[in-house]
Amino acid sequence: MSRSVPAEHVAQHGFTVHARGRGFTEITGQVADRVTASGVCVGIAHVFTAHTSCSLLLSENADPAVREDLERWLARAVPDGDAIFEHDAEGPDDMPAHVRSVLTGASLVVPVHGGRLQLGTWQGLFLWEHRRDPHQRKVIVTVLGH
């Protein structure tokens, strides 16, 4: 007996995040808008940032103290200007930003059901800027499913 499987659908959309400098910018709404526009009902959303000194994070979105604590912890683990780093072409936060990005990741995968991101009650998606100065960051959302 053969079963009919719905055809797969792929959509890809990008957007720019204007990061004000080191810290978090919530992007949940922007990603959700791309998922809705994709027309995918059930599948996955892959979110990627095409940079080496920022990262993406799925974290608590209700209490900003969670993100502040994460920033303080990472600053202690990977301090700016640490003498261990040779690469400082763009200043004392250059190599630490790269290390922070490697440790925290440049992509996320979130399930989609009913055309919506399947996030928990207190979860949100964030771009985590690791450089001190403002930057414009590109985020690409690829939605795969049917």
C-alpha positions as CSV (number, residue, x, y, z in Angstrom):
1,M,0.0,0.0,0.0
2,S,1.4,3.4,-0.9
3,R,0.6,6.6,0.9
4,S,0.5,10.0,-0.6
5,V,3.0,12.4,1.0
6,P,2.5,16.1,0.6
7,A,5.0,17.8,-1.6
8,E,7.9,19.6,0.2
9,H,8.1,23.4,0.0
10,V,11.1,25.6,0.7
11,A,11.1,29.3,1.2
12,Q,14.0,31.6,2.1
13,H,13.9,35.2,3.2
14,G,16.4,37.5,4.8
15,F,16.2,40.6,6.9
16,T,18.6,43.0,8.5
17,V,19.0,43.5,12.3
18,H,20.3,46.9,13.4
19,A,22.3,45.9,16.6
20,R,23.0,48.8,18.9
21,G,26.2,47.2,20.1
22,R,26.9,44.4,22.5
23,G,23.7,42.8,23.8
24,F,20.5,41.3,22.6
25,T,17.9,42.2,19.9
26,E,14.8,40.1,19.9
27,I,14.0,38.8,16.4
28,T,11.1,36.4,17.2
29,G,8.5,38.5,15.4
30,Q,10.7,38.9,12.3
31,V,11.3,35.2,12.0
32,A,7.6,34.4,12.7
33,D,6.7,36.8,9.8
34,R,9.0,34.9,7.4
35,V,7.5,31.6,8.5
36,T,4.0,32.8,7.9
37,A,5.0,34.2,4.5
38,S,6.5,30.9,3.5
39,G,3.1,29.1,3.4
40,V,4.6,26.1,5.2
41,C,2.2,24.5,7.6
42,V,4.4,21.7,9.1
43,G,8.2,21.7,9.0
44,I,11.2,23.5,10.3
45,A,12.6,27.0,10.3
46,H,16.3,27.3,10.0
47,V,17.6,30.7,11.2
48,F,21.2,31.7,10.3
49,T,23.3,34.8,10.7
50,A,26.1,35.3,8.1
51,H,28.6,36.9,10.6
52,T,31.5,35.8,12.8
53,S,31.1,38.2,15.7
54,C,27.4,37.8,16.6
55,S,25.2,34.8,17.3
56,L,21.7,33.6,17.6
57,L,20.1,32.5,20.8
58,L,16.9,30.8,21.9
59,S,16.3,32.1,25.4
60,E,13.9,33.3,28.0
61,N,12.0,36.3,26.6
62,A,10.0,37.4,29.7
63,D,12.7,38.5,32.2
64,P,15.5,40.6,30.7
65,A,17.7,39.8,33.7
66,V,18.2,36.4,32.1
67,R,20.0,37.9,29.1
68,E,21.9,40.4,31.3
69,D,23.1,37.5,33.4
70,L,24.2,35.6,30.2
71,E,26.1,38.7,29.0
72,R,27.9,39.1,32.4
73,W,28.8,35.4,32.4
74,L,30.2,35.4,28.9
75,A,32.1,38.7,29.6
76,R,33.8,36.9,32.5
77,A,34.5,33.8,30.4
78,V,35.8,35.7,27.4
79,P,37.0,39.2,28.4
80,D,37.8,42.0,26.0
81,G,41.5,42.7,25.6
82,D,42.7,39.4,27.1
83,A,46.5,39.0,26.4
84,I,45.9,35.4,25.2
85,F,44.5,36.8,21.9
86,E,46.8,37.8,19.0
87,H,44.0,38.8,16.6
88,D,42.9,42.3,17.4
89,A,42.7,43.9,14.0
90,E,39.5,45.8,14.9
91,G,40.2,46.4,18.6
92,P,40.2,44.7,21.9
93,D,36.7,43.2,21.4
94,D,37.5,41.7,18.0
95,M,38.8,38.2,18.9
96,P,36.6,37.9,22.0
97,A,33.6,38.5,19.7
98,H,34.7,35.7,17.5
99,V,35.2,33.3,20.4
100,R,31.7,34.3,21.8
101,S,30.2,33.6,18.4
102,V,31.8,30.2,18.2
103,L,30.6,29.3,21.7
104,T,27.1,30.4,21.2
105,G,26.4,29.5,17.6
106,A,25.3,31.1,14.3
107,S,22.1,29.1,13.6
108,L,19.0,27.8,15.2
109,V,16.3,25.2,14.1
110,V,12.7,25.7,15.3
111,P,9.8,23.4,14.5
112,V,6.9,24.8,12.6
113,H,3.3,23.5,13.0
114,G,0.1,25.2,11.9
115,G,2.2,27.7,10.1
116,R,3.7,29.0,13.3
117,L,6.9,28.7,15.2
118,Q,6.6,26.1,18.0
119,L,8.2,28.0,20.8
120,G,7.6,27.5,24.5
121,T,5.7,30.0,26.5
122,W,8.8,31.9,27.7
123,Q,11.0,31.4,24.7
124,G,12.2,34.0,22.2
125,L,14.7,34.2,19.4
126,F,17.5,36.8,19.8
127,L,20.5,38.1,17.8
128,W,23.3,38.4,20.3
129,E,25.8,41.1,19.2
130,H,29.2,40.5,20.6
131,R,30.9,43.7,19.3
132,R,30.7,46.9,21.3
133,D,29.9,49.2,18.4
134,P,26.6,49.1,16.4
135,H,26.4,46.8,13.4
136,Q,23.9,45.8,10.8
137,R,23.6,42.0,10.8
138,K,22.0,39.8,8.1
139,V,19.7,37.0,9.2
140,I,18.5,34.3,6.8
141,V,15.4,32.2,7.5
142,T,14.9,29.0,5.5
143,V,11.6,27.3,6.0
144,L,11.2,23.7,4.8
145,G,8.0,21.6,5.0
146,H,4.6,21.2,3.5
